[in-house]
Each structure stands twice: as C-alpha cells, then as structure tokens.
Amino acid sequence: MRWDARRLDADEETLLPGMPSLRGLLRSVEVPEFPGVTMHEVLCRSALNAVPEGSRMPFAYTINPYRGCLHQCVYCFARSTHEWLDLDAGRDFDTQIVVKTNLVEVLRRELARPSWKREHVALGTNTDPYQRAEGRYRLMPGVIRALADSGTPFSILTKGTLARRDLPLLANAARDVPVGFGVSMAVWDDDLHASLEPGVPSPRARLDLVRAVTDAGLPCGVFLAPVLPGLTDRLADLDAALEAIAAAGATGVTVVPLHLRPGAREWFSAWLAREHPALVGRYRQLYRGGAYVPPEYRAWLAGRVGPLLRRHGLDGRSGGAARGAEAPSGVPGDDEAAFPAGSMPPARHDAPRGRAARARRSRDGAVPGQLALI
C-alpha cells in the first residue's frame, strides 16, 4: 500500500510511546489527509461489546469501529477511555485514532453464533462511527450489511455527514430489521461551534443530514446534546434550535444536559477557563456533586424545553414523538433568567437498572427518534 513509506514503526524495533499496550497493533501511520494525526490500525478480538448489567442504557450491545475521534469535541464524555491505552484524554484523544481494521470479519463471525439472540446493537455510543476516518477505512457499510443479514436491529447516533453515503444501504436494511438513526447537535453559534467541536460538520450540514435521512424513508431523531449551562441554555437559543430541528423534519428530540466525567471534565474545564472564565464558578457549583447536573437544573431546563416542544410540534400532544419534558410549575421562562448556581444537593439517579430496565425503556421510546430529558 502507498502508506507503507509513512509507517512510523517501519524501521524501529519499538512502537510509538505507549503503544505496546495496544493489543493487535498492525502499524501506526500518518496520512496527508489528517495532518498531526496518527492512525493505529489494529486487529480486534471482538466486535460486539456487551453493555454492563447495571447500565441505564436502552440497548444490550454496542459496536465501536474507532477509538479516539477526529471530531475533537472538547466536551466529549468518552475521552477517559483513551487512558486505558496509556494515552491522554486530551490531545491524544483528538489525534491518536485506533482503527479496528478487521471489525466486519469479526462481527460476522460473532453474529453467526447460535448463542446470538439478535438483541439491539447501538453504534455511536462512545466515538462517532462516521467521523472523518470512516471516509478512508469504510467500515460502516460492512457493519450495516452484517447486522441486517443476521436479522439484528440496530441504531446509529452520529454528528458525521458522511452518513449520507450509506443512506441507500440503511434504507435497504430497514426493510429487514428495525433501524434507528439519530443526529447529534449541540451548538448553533458558529464561533462557539468552531471553538468547542472543530472537527464536526456545521449545524446546517447536520440539519441537511436530518432531511436526507427522512427523505430516504427512515425516522430520524435529533439529540440536542449536550446543552451547556450558561452557553446554550438561553431561551432564545433553545427556541432557535428546536425550530430548526422541526423544520428539518426530525421525528423526535432528545435533550441532554452536559455530562462532565473524568477526562472530559479536566479538558473542558481548561477550555472554559481560557474562553469563558466568568462561567468557571458557575460550573464548579453545578458539577460539584459529580459528573451530572443536579435535579434542580434538569427541572429548570425541562421548564424551558417543554413549551418550546409544544410550540414547534415536537411533543406528543402535537403529534410528534417527544416525551418526558413536562414543565414544572414556577419555572422561569424569560430569556434573562439564568439558572441560579446556588446551594444545591448533588444529583441523584434512581432509574431502574439491568437488562429488564433497558428493555422497558426501549419499549417506552428512549431510543433515537424519541425525547427523554435526562
């Protein structure tokens, strides 16, 4: 292959620093299309990842073709997973991309096992399967065919407009198995978008993807996520976002406040201190109880979102697929009423757990195409 001359380990007895811990490494390469980025091509042992029994996720298995992400979202919750590879959750997550080159072959083998029960498989739960690296490696067409051929239902969540390439394939798959599709959008201001998610296609391009998905005959939910306190939770911003989402033909909306897990927390906090120092104190207060905003903020955000969903025909009563965003009484609605970062108890999460709970939530619509305010 023409990359051989670009191999970083071509004449070296050792691999890149930290890479001996990367199982199945074939080679590490740099390619002209992605300056400053290293692709670590590996042979994976498994393709299907079982979701832990205690998880709150509404699916049982995931597939992650890539580790690390060229979207480079400052807030990405998956950043800490790079530390398992002896890489850092900051710059390395953005520039050291692991590619599972034999993913499709391994997946077909796993799906052919008599023990496989054709449980729902989710893609895009960790890093984006349609990040720019997919344009080179083209793993997703084989994944889609393998899942459809085996009778396995699946869903995809992405920010990558490269997904348009596979819409005919997804439409064909949907004739044989249930297929869910979701597009994630967080930022509508162009400057904020460029600063927070520099490798992600523009919001307009992603709205065009929503329209293309629905034109292809597939339902398409939008994840308005993450909502960033003090940055994207103003009433005018939420109104503009939901108006655009409705106009694009989305079949549902999921609204998720920012999560700041270890790894992402440190990287995002450094960005916040550099770009918006006035908000540092508010974020320390909001997230002092852990990775999640407290219940008070979730209720406040629900109070803002609920009426907007009704206004734009995205709630259940208007014939849309929205759920779970009823506004509590006494919630401020004017655009100047920022959520007060006062004294609050830490967030609690008392949702049911386990596979039975996942199945129950799946039946209740907590999948792409529906709304759940978390």
C-alpha positions in Angstrom: 0.0 0.0 0.0 1.1 3.6 -0.6 1.1 4.2 3.2 4.0 1.9 3.8 6.5 4.7 3.5 4.6 6.6 6.1 4.8 3.9 8.7 6.1 5.3 11.9 7.4 2.0 13.0 8.9 0.9 9.7 12.5 0.8 10.7 12.0 0.8 14.5 12.3 -2.1 16.9 9.8 -0.4 19.2 6.4 1.2 18.6 5.3 4.6 19.5 5.4 5.6 23.2 2.6 3.8 25.0 1.7 1.6 22.0 3.0 -1.8 23.4 -0.3 -1.8 25.5 -2.4 -1.6 22.3 -3.4 -5.2 21.6 -3.3 -6.4 18.0 -1.4 -3.4 16.6 -0.5 -3.9 13.0 1.0 -0.5 12.3 0.8 3.2 13.1 0.6 5.5 10.2 0.3 9.2 9.3 -1.6 10.2 6.3 -1.6 13.5 4.4 -5.4 14.0 4.8 -5.1 14.4 8.6 -2.1 16.5 9.5 -0.8 15.8 13.0 -3.0 12.7 13.4 -1.8 9.1 13.8 -3.9 6.1 12.8 -3.2 3.0 14.8 -4.5 0.0 12.8 -5.3 -3.0 14.9 -6.8 -6.4 14.7 -9.7 -6.7 17.2 -10.6 -9.9 19.0 -14.3 -8.9 19.3 -16.7 -6.5 17.7 -19.7 -6.7 19.9 -19.4 -5.0 23.3 -21.9 -6.2 26.0 -23.4 -3.4 28.0 -22.9 -4.0 31.7 -25.9 -5.3 33.6 -26.1 -2.2 35.8 -26.2 0.2 32.9 -29.1 2.6 32.3 -28.7 2.3 28.5 -31.7 1.1 26.5 -29.6 -1.4 24.5 -27.7 -4.5 25.2 -24.7 -4.3 22.9 -22.6 -1.7 21.2 -20.1 -1.5 18.3 -17.2 1.0 18.2 -15.2 0.9 14.9 -12.8 3.6 16.2 -11.3 4.7 19.4 -10.5 8.4 19.7 -12.3 10.9 17.5 -11.4 13.4 14.8 -14.5 15.5 15.8 -12.3 16.8 18.7 -15.3 17.9 20.8 -14.0 19.5 23.9 -16.9 18.1 26.0 -16.8 14.5 24.7 -17.7 12.2 27.6 -15.7 9.3 26.0 -12.3 11.0 26.4 -11.3 9.0 29.5 -11.4 5.7 27.5 -8.2 6.7 25.8 -6.4 6.5 29.2 -6.9 2.7 29.1 -4.5 2.7 26.2 -1.9 4.8 28.1 -2.8 7.8 26.1 -4.2 11.0 27.5 -7.8 12.1 27.4 -7.0 15.5 25.8 -4.8 16.0 22.7 -4.2 12.2 22.3 -8.0 11.5 22.1 -8.2 14.0 19.2 -5.1 12.9 17.3 -4.4 9.2 18.1 -7.1 7.2 16.4 -7.4 3.4 16.8 -9.0 1.7 13.8 -10.3 -1.9 14.1 -9.4 -2.9 10.6 -10.9 -6.5 10.8 -14.1 -5.3 12.5 -16.5 -6.6 9.9 -15.0 -10.0 9.6 -15.1 -10.5 13.4 -18.6 -9.1 13.6 -20.0 -11.5 11.1 -18.4 -14.4 13.0 -20.0 -13.3 16.3 -23.4 -12.7 14.7 -23.3 -16.2 13.2 -23.0 -17.9 16.6 -26.0 -20.0 17.7 -26.0 -18.1 21.0 -26.6 -14.7 19.4 -30.1 -13.6 20.3 -30.3 -10.6 17.9 -30.5 -8.0 20.7 -30.4 -4.4 19.8 -27.0 -3.1 18.9 -26.1 0.6 19.1 -23.4 2.5 17.2 -22.1 6.0 18.2 -22.4 5.5 21.9 -18.7 6.1 22.5 -17.0 7.6 19.5 -18.6 8.5 16.2 -18.7 5.7 13.6 -18.9 8.4 10.9 -16.0 10.5 11.9 -13.7 11.6 9.1 -11.6 8.4 9.4 -14.5 6.4 8.1 -14.1 8.1 4.7 -10.8 6.3 4.4 -11.5 2.9 6.1 -15.1 2.4 5.1 -16.0 0.0 7.9 -19.7 1.0 8.3 -21.1 -0.5 5.0 -19.8 -3.9 6.1 -21.2 -3.4 9.6 -24.6 -2.4 8.3 -24.8 -5.4 6.0 -23.6 -7.8 8.6 -26.3 -6.6 11.1 -29.1 -6.7 8.5 -28.1 -10.0 7.1 -28.2 -11.6 10.6 -31.6 -10.1 11.5 -30.2 -7.8 14.2 -31.9 -4.5 14.9 -29.6 -1.6 15.3 -29.3 2.2 15.7 -26.8 4.8 14.8 -26.0 8.2 16.5 -23.7 10.5 14.6 -22.5 14.0 14.0 -20.9 13.0 10.8 -22.5 14.0 7.5 -20.5 11.1 5.8 -23.5 9.0 6.9 -25.3 10.3 3.7 -23.1 7.9 1.7 -24.8 4.9 3.4 -28.4 6.1 3.3 -29.4 3.7 0.5 -27.8 0.9 2.4 -29.6 1.8 5.6 -32.9 2.1 3.8 -32.5 -1.4 2.4 -31.5 -2.7 5.8 -34.6 -1.1 7.3 -36.7 -3.5 5.2 -35.4 -6.4 7.1 -34.7 -5.1 10.6 -35.7 -2.1 12.8 -33.2 0.7 12.2 -32.9 3.8 14.3 -31.0 6.9 13.3 -30.1 9.9 15.4 -28.1 13.1 14.6 -26.4 14.9 17.5 -26.3 18.7 17.6 -25.1 20.8 20.5 -24.1 24.3 19.3 -25.8 26.7 16.9 -23.5 29.7 17.2 -20.8 29.4 14.5 -17.9 30.8 16.7 -18.8 28.6 19.6 -19.1 25.6 17.3 -15.7 26.2 15.9 -14.2 26.5 19.3 -15.9 23.5 21.0 -16.2 21.0 18.2 -13.7 22.0 15.5 -13.8 18.7 13.6 -17.6 18.4 13.4 -19.6 19.4 10.3 -21.6 22.6 10.7 -25.1 22.6 12.3 -26.6 23.5 8.9 -24.9 20.5 7.3 -26.3 18.2 10.1 -29.8 19.6 9.6 -29.4 18.8 5.9 -28.5 15.2 7.0 -31.7 15.0 9.1 -33.7 16.0 6.0 -31.8 13.5 3.8 -32.4 10.7 6.3 -36.2 11.3 6.4 -36.3 11.7 2.7 -34.7 8.2 2.5 -37.8 6.9 4.4 -36.0 6.5 7.8 -37.1 8.0 11.1 -34.5 10.5 12.3 -34.3 11.8 15.9 -32.1 14.7 16.9 -30.1 14.7 20.1 -30.0 18.3 21.3 -26.9 17.4 23.3 -25.1 18.4 25.3 -26.9 21.5 26.5 -24.2 23.7 28.0 -25.2 25.7 31.1 -24.7 29.4 30.5 -23.7 28.9 26.9 -26.5 27.2 25.0 -29.4 27.0 27.5 -30.8 30.5 26.9 -34.4 30.5 25.9 -33.7 32.2 22.6 -31.0 29.6 21.7 -33.3 26.6 22.6 -36.1 28.1 20.6 -34.0 28.6 17.6 -32.6 25.1 17.8 -35.9 23.4 18.1 -37.5 25.5 15.4 -34.7 24.5 13.0 -34.9 20.8 14.1 -38.6 20.7 13.5 -38.2 22.4 10.1 -35.6 19.8 9.1 -38.3 17.1 9.6 -36.9 15.4 12.7 -39.2 12.7 14.1 -38.2 13.3 17.7 -35.9 15.2 20.0 -33.7 14.1 23.0 -32.4 16.9 25.2 -29.4 16.1 27.4 -27.5 18.5 29.7 -23.7 18.4 29.7 -22.1 15.5 31.5 -18.6 16.1 32.8 -17.0 12.7 33.5 -13.3 12.4 34.4 -11.1 13.1 31.4 -13.7 15.3 29.7 -14.1 17.3 32.9 -10.5 18.4 33.0 -10.2 19.1 29.3 -13.5 21.0 29.2 -12.6 23.0 32.4 -9.3 24.1 30.8 -11.2 25.3 27.7 -13.8 27.1 29.9 -11.2 28.9 31.9 -9.5 30.0 28.8 -12.6 31.0 26.7 -15.3 31.9 29.3 -13.6 32.5 32.7 -16.7 34.2 34.1 -18.5 30.9 34.0 -15.9 28.9 35.9 -17.5 29.5 39.3 -21.0 28.5 38.0 -19.7 25.2 36.6 -17.9 24.4 39.8 -21.1 24.8 41.7 -23.3 22.9 39.2 -20.9 19.9 39.0 -19.6 19.9 42.5 -21.7 16.7 43.1 -20.1 14.7 40.3 -20.4 14.3 36.5 -24.1 15.2 36.2 -26.1 18.4 36.8 -28.4 18.3 39.8 -32.1 17.6 39.6 -32.9 21.3 40.0 -31.1 22.1 36.8 -32.8 19.3 34.9 -36.2 20.5 36.2 -35.3 24.1 35.2 -34.3 23.0 31.7 -37.4 20.9 31.3 -39.4 24.0 32.1 -37.8 25.8 29.2 -37.9 23.0 26.7 -41.5 21.8 27.3 -43.4 24.8 26.0 -40.9 25.1 23.0 -41.6 21.5 22.1 -45.3 22.2 22.0 -44.8 25.4 20.0 -42.8 23.5 17.3 -45.0 20.4 17.2 -42.4 18.1 18.7 -44.3 16.9 21.7 -46.8 14.0 21.9 -49.8 16.2 22.2 -48.9 17.9 18.9 -48.5 14.6 17.1 -44.7 14.5 17.5 -42.7 11.9 19.3 -41.4 13.9 22.2 -41.7 12.6 25.7 -40.7 13.4 29.2 -40.3 17.2 29.1 -43.3 18.5 31.0 -42.6 21.9 32.6 -42.9 22.0 36.4 -44.7 24.9 37.9 -42.9 28.1 39.0 -40.1 27.7 36.5 -38.8 31.0 35.0 -39.4 31.4 31.3 -37.9 34.7 30.3 -34.6 34.8 28.4 -32.7 36.7 31.1 -33.5 34.1 33.8 -30.3 32.1 34.0 -30.3 29.0 36.2 -29.1 30.1 39.7 -26.0 28.3 40.7 -26.8 28.5 44.4 -26.7 25.9 47.1 -28.0 22.6 45.7 -27.8 18.9 46.7 -25.8 16.6 44.4 -27.7 14.9 41.6 -29.4 11.5 42.3 -30.1 8.9 39.7 -32.7 6.4 40.8 -33.6 4.9 37.5 -34.2 1.1 37.3 -31.2 -0.9 36.2 -30.4 -4.1 34.4 -31.5 -5.6 31.1 -35.1 -5.7 32.0 -35.0 -2.0 32.6 -33.2 -1.5 29.3 -36.0 -3.4 27.5 -38.6 -1.4 29.3 -37.0 1.9 28.4 -36.7 0.7 24.8 -40.4 0.0 24.6 -41.1 3.4 26.2 -39.2 5.1 23.4 -35.9 6.1 24.9 -34.1 5.5 21.6 -33.2 7.7 18.7 -36.4 9.4 17.4 -37.9 10.0 20.8 -37.4 12.5 23.6 -36.1 12.0 27.1 -34.9 14.9 29.2 -32.1 13.5 31.3 
